[in-house]
């Protein structure tokens, strides 16, 4: 009850105030990151892939997510995926691409995205407004450097609000992912260094890097932790200009408020 009361106070506050673009980016980065990609490897999504002919769930994930790029070489997908080892992407892309092609795989994955939201967000308050504001934001993202995000942006959107809202959450997550890949590269970090430094404090870096297809032993990255933090800040900067141009101060506060409502629903 106390958590519900505190959340209500927070939402009322956000609806009655304004936010800078910087405050907006910081408020949204983690919540959207947490829920925007939940459908991808969710058991409901993966369970059906063998019925479609995919050899395993990760091959379906790679082709489903990367298929918006078209029938390309696996290295093109790796360039857009960022932290995954190219050798792993190649194995899974080539295992999955022959099932039904890139575009059909991407559309099937998009349908799974919509179905995930349709099941969970029906009757959620504020979806109309979230969609209205979210569409303004994603439309304002520049093309340059955002290949995977743009590939998803040109995919057909679901018509019903619950599916469309979650599809937009996925788009927002892909946008930050693309921006972060650029920021990591600009900071001079390799993809594996970005993983190891991200999880440096928790000690999970080696395990996570291995799951992403990289092979140990790994070099010590303690001296790069500050560089990783700088890359995160640069990611914020790349997003701030979009929120500055797409939404006014009151709209930014309202957008954060409705995102919080959606994230709360999707987190249960």
C-alpha positions as CSV (number, residue, x, y, z in Angstrom):
1,X,0.0,0.0,0.0
2,X,2.8,2.4,0.9
3,X,4.6,1.7,-2.4
4,X,1.3,2.4,-4.3
5,X,0.8,5.6,-2.4
6,X,4.4,6.8,-3.1
7,X,4.1,6.0,-6.8
8,X,0.8,7.9,-7.0
9,X,2.4,10.9,-5.4
10,X,5.3,10.6,-7.8
11,X,3.0,10.5,-10.8
12,X,1.0,13.5,-9.7
13,X,4.2,15.4,-9.2
14,X,5.4,14.6,-12.7
15,X,2.1,15.6,-14.3
16,X,2.3,19.0,-12.5
17,X,5.9,19.8,-13.2
18,X,8.4,20.1,-16.0
19,X,11.6,18.2,-16.9
20,X,14.7,19.1,-18.8
21,X,15.8,16.8,-21.6
22,X,18.7,15.6,-19.5
23,X,16.4,14.8,-16.6
24,X,14.1,12.9,-19.0
25,X,16.9,10.8,-20.4
26,X,18.1,9.8,-17.0
27,X,14.6,9.0,-15.8
28,X,13.8,6.8,-18.7
29,X,17.1,4.9,-19.5
30,X,16.8,2.1,-17.0
31,X,13.0,1.6,-17.0
32,X,12.8,1.3,-20.7
33,X,15.9,-0.8,-20.8
34,X,14.4,-3.2,-18.3
35,X,11.1,-3.8,-20.0
36,X,11.5,-2.8,-23.7
37,X,13.3,-6.1,-24.6
38,X,11.5,-8.5,-22.2
39,X,9.6,-10.1,-25.0
40,X,12.7,-11.1,-27.0
41,X,13.8,-14.1,-25.0
42,X,10.6,-14.6,-23.0
43,X,9.5,-18.2,-22.8
44,X,6.3,-17.3,-24.6
45,X,8.3,-16.0,-27.5
46,X,10.9,-18.7,-27.6
47,X,8.4,-21.6,-27.1
48,X,6.8,-21.1,-30.5
49,X,10.0,-20.8,-32.5
50,X,10.5,-24.5,-33.2
51,X,7.0,-24.7,-34.5
52,X,8.2,-22.2,-37.1
53,X,11.2,-24.3,-38.0
54,X,13.9,-22.4,-36.0
55,X,16.6,-24.7,-34.6
56,X,16.8,-22.9,-31.3
57,X,15.6,-19.7,-29.5
58,X,18.8,-17.7,-30.0
59,X,18.8,-18.3,-33.7
60,X,15.2,-17.0,-33.7
61,X,16.3,-14.0,-31.6
62,X,19.2,-13.1,-33.9
63,X,17.1,-13.4,-37.1
64,X,14.0,-11.9,-35.6
65,X,15.7,-8.8,-34.2
66,X,18.3,-8.4,-36.9
67,X,16.1,-9.3,-39.8
68,X,15.0,-5.7,-40.2
69,X,18.4,-5.1,-41.8
70,X,17.5,-7.5,-44.7
71,X,19.3,-10.5,-46.2
72,X,22.8,-9.3,-45.3
73,X,26.0,-10.9,-44.2
74,X,26.2,-11.7,-40.5
75,X,28.9,-9.1,-40.0
76,X,26.3,-6.4,-40.8
77,X,24.1,-7.7,-38.1
78,X,27.1,-7.9,-35.7
79,X,27.8,-4.2,-36.4
80,X,24.3,-3.3,-35.3
81,X,24.1,-5.7,-32.3
82,X,27.1,-4.2,-30.5
83,X,28.2,-6.4,-27.6
84,X,27.7,-9.8,-29.1
85,X,30.8,-11.6,-30.5
86,X,30.6,-11.7,-34.3
87,X,31.4,-15.4,-34.3
88,X,28.3,-16.2,-32.2
89,X,26.1,-13.9,-34.3
90,X,27.3,-15.6,-37.5
91,X,26.5,-19.1,-36.3
92,X,23.0,-18.1,-35.1
93,X,22.3,-15.8,-38.1
94,X,23.2,-18.5,-40.6
95,X,21.3,-21.1,-38.6
96,X,18.2,-19.0,-38.6
97,X,18.2,-17.1,-41.9
98,X,17.4,-20.1,-44.0
99,X,14.1,-20.8,-42.2
100,X,12.0,-18.1,-43.8
101,X,14.4,-15.2,-44.6
102,X,15.2,-12.1,-42.8
103,X,12.1,-10.0,-43.4
104,X,9.7,-12.8,-42.6
105,X,11.7,-13.5,-39.4
106,X,11.6,-9.9,-38.4
107,X,7.9,-9.6,-39.0
108,X,7.2,-12.8,-36.9
109,X,9.4,-11.3,-34.2
110,X,7.4,-8.0,-34.5
111,X,4.2,-9.9,-34.1
112,X,5.6,-11.5,-31.0
113,X,6.4,-8.1,-29.6
114,X,2.9,-6.9,-30.2
115,X,1.4,-10.0,-28.7
116,X,3.5,-9.5,-25.6
117,X,2.1,-6.0,-25.1
118,X,-1.4,-6.9,-26.1
119,X,-1.5,-9.6,-23.3
120,X,-0.2,-7.3,-20.6
121,X,-1.2,-3.7,-21.3
122,X,-4.9,-4.0,-22.0
123,X,-6.8,-1.4,-20.0
124,X,-3.6,0.3,-18.8
125,X,-4.2,4.0,-18.2
126,X,-2.5,6.6,-20.3
127,X,-1.7,4.4,-23.4
128,X,-3.2,7.0,-25.8
129,X,-1.0,9.7,-24.5
130,X,2.1,7.5,-24.3
131,X,1.6,6.6,-28.0
132,X,1.0,10.2,-29.0
133,X,4.2,11.4,-27.2
134,X,6.2,8.3,-28.0
135,X,5.5,8.6,-31.7
136,X,6.8,12.2,-31.6
137,X,10.0,11.1,-29.9
138,X,10.9,8.1,-32.2
139,X,10.1,10.2,-35.3
140,X,12.6,12.8,-34.2
141,X,15.6,10.4,-33.9
142,X,18.1,11.0,-36.7
143,X,18.9,8.2,-39.2
144,X,22.7,8.4,-39.0
145,X,24.2,5.7,-36.9
146,X,20.9,4.1,-35.8
147,X,20.6,1.3,-38.3
148,X,18.9,-1.3,-36.1
149,X,16.6,1.2,-34.6
150,X,15.7,2.7,-38.0
151,X,15.1,-0.8,-39.3
152,X,12.5,-1.4,-36.6
153,X,11.1,2.1,-37.0
154,X,10.0,1.4,-40.6
155,X,8.3,-1.8,-39.6
156,X,4.5,-1.7,-39.6
157,X,3.1,-0.7,-36.2
158,X,0.3,-2.7,-34.5
159,X,-3.0,-1.0,-34.6
160,X,-4.4,-1.7,-31.2
161,X,-3.1,0.5,-28.3
162,X,-1.8,-2.2,-26.0
163,X,0.4,-3.8,-28.7
164,X,1.4,-0.5,-30.2
165,X,2.5,0.9,-26.9
166,X,4.8,-2.0,-26.2
167,X,6.1,-1.8,-29.7
168,X,7.1,1.8,-29.0
169,X,8.8,0.7,-25.8
170,X,10.8,-1.7,-27.9
171,X,11.7,1.1,-30.3
172,X,12.8,3.4,-27.5
173,X,15.0,0.6,-26.2
174,X,16.5,0.0,-29.6
175,X,17.2,3.7,-30.0
176,X,19.2,3.9,-26.8
177,X,21.0,0.7,-27.8
178,X,22.1,2.2,-31.1
179,X,23.1,5.4,-29.4
180,X,25.1,3.5,-26.9
181,X,27.0,1.5,-29.5
182,X,28.1,4.8,-31.1
183,X,29.1,6.2,-27.7
184,X,31.1,3.1,-26.8
185,X,33.0,3.2,-30.1
186,X,33.6,6.9,-29.7
187,X,35.0,6.3,-26.2
188,X,37.6,3.8,-27.6
189,X,36.2,0.7,-25.9
190,X,35.8,-2.6,-27.6
191,X,32.5,-4.4,-27.3
192,X,34.0,-6.9,-24.8
193,X,35.6,-4.2,-22.8
194,X,32.2,-2.5,-22.6
195,X,30.7,-5.6,-21.1
196,X,33.5,-6.3,-18.7
197,X,33.5,-2.7,-17.4
198,X,29.7,-2.6,-17.1
199,X,29.7,-5.5,-14.8
200,X,33.0,-4.8,-13.1
201,X,31.6,-3.9,-9.7
202,X,29.3,-6.9,-9.5
203,X,32.0,-9.3,-10.7
204,X,29.7,-10.7,-13.4
205,X,31.7,-9.4,-16.3
206,X,33.5,-12.6,-17.3
207,X,30.3,-14.7,-17.1
208,X,28.3,-12.1,-19.1
209,X,31.0,-11.7,-21.8
210,X,31.1,-15.5,-22.2
211,X,27.4,-15.6,-22.6
212,X,27.7,-13.0,-25.4
213,X,30.1,-15.3,-27.2
214,X,33.5,-13.9,-26.2
215,X,36.2,-16.3,-25.2
216,X,38.3,-16.0,-22.0
217,X,40.9,-15.2,-20.8
218,X,40.0,-11.5,-20.6
219,X,42.4,-8.6,-19.9
220,X,42.0,-6.6,-16.8
221,X,39.7,-3.6,-17.4
222,X,39.8,-1.8,-14.1
223,X,41.6,1.2,-15.7
224,X,38.7,1.5,-18.2
225,X,35.8,1.7,-15.7
226,X,35.8,5.5,-15.9
227,X,35.8,5.4,-19.7
228,X,32.7,3.2,-19.6
229,X,31.0,5.8,-17.3
230,X,31.9,8.4,-19.9
231,X,30.4,6.4,-22.6
232,X,27.2,6.1,-20.7
233,X,27.1,9.9,-20.3
234,X,27.8,10.4,-24.0
235,X,24.8,8.1,-24.7
236,X,22.7,10.4,-22.6
237,X,23.9,13.4,-24.6
238,X,23.0,11.7,-27.9
239,X,19.5,11.3,-26.7
240,X,19.0,14.6,-25.0
241,X,18.8,16.6,-28.3
242,X,15.9,14.5,-29.5
243,X,13.9,15.0,-26.3
244,X,14.7,18.7,-26.5
245,X,13.3,19.0,-30.0
246,X,10.5,16.5,-29.9
247,X,8.8,17.4,-26.6
248,X,8.2,20.5,-24.5
249,X,9.1,20.6,-20.8
250,X,5.6,19.7,-19.6
251,X,5.3,17.0,-22.2
252,X,8.6,15.5,-21.1
253,X,7.3,15.2,-17.5
254,X,4.1,13.7,-18.7
255,X,6.0,11.2,-20.9
256,X,8.0,10.1,-17.9
257,X,4.9,9.7,-15.9
258,X,3.1,7.5,-18.4
259,X,6.2,5.4,-19.0
260,X,6.3,4.8,-15.3
261,X,2.7,3.5,-15.3
262,X,3.5,1.1,-18.2
263,X,6.8,-0.1,-16.7
264,X,5.0,-0.7,-13.4
265,X,2.4,-2.9,-15.2
266,X,5.1,-4.8,-17.2
267,X,7.2,-5.4,-14.1
268,X,4.5,-7.5,-12.4
